[in-house]
Amino acid sequence: MENQREVDINVLVQIYNQRLSILSNQNVLLEAKIQTQAQEFAEERKKLIEQNIQLQKHYEKTQKEGKQEEATVN
């Protein structure tokens, strides 16, 4: 009867290692996903900043041309 209540230490270690491995793999996968999203965010941010700069230049050019036309008309 006593043998039925005991746990085989090898089985216990095997199960523990399996669970630990699964959790570790999940952790690595989540870290990879976070890094991927961080990289995508940085790339998208860079594109938006570049687009903003181009729009600002276009706006300033348009404003300058508008003022020149006003001066010519007056």
N, C-alpha and C positions, 0 to 999 in steps of 0.2 A: 504494500500500500504506500509506503514511503516513497518508492521509486516513481509512482504516478504523480506525486506532488512536486517532485524536483524538476527543474528545467535544465535541459542539456545546455551547457555553457556555449558549446560550439554553435548550436542553433540560435541562441540568443545573440551571439556576436555576429553571426551571418545576417540575421534580420536587422540588427542595429546598423551594420555596415551598408545594407541595402537602402535603408531609410535615409541614412546620412548621405549616401551617394545621390539619391533622388533629390533631396533638398539642396544639396550642393549644386547639382546640375540645373535645378530650377533657378537658383540664385545667379548662376553664371548667365543663364539665358535672360533673366530680367536685367542684369547689368548691361548686357549687350544691347538689349532693346532701348534702355535709357541712353546709352552712348550714341546709338544710331539716331534717336530722336533729337538729341542735343546737337549732333552734327547737321542734321537736316534743318533744325531751327537756325543754326548759325549761318548756313548757306542761304536760307530764305531771307534772313535778316540782312545779309550782305547784299542780296539782289534788290531788296526793297530800299535800302539806303542808296544804292547806285541809281535806282529808278527815281528816287526822290531828288537826288542831285541833278539828274538830267531834267526833270520837270522844273526844278527851281531855276536852272539855267535858261530853259525855254521861256519861263515866266518872265525872268529878268530881261531877256532879249525882247520879248513882246512888249513889255513896259517901256523899254528904251526906244523901240521903234515907234510906239504910240506917241511918246513925248516929242520925238523928232517930227512926226507928221503934224502934230499940233503946232509946233513952232513954225513949220513951213506954211501952214494954212494961215496963221495969224500974221 
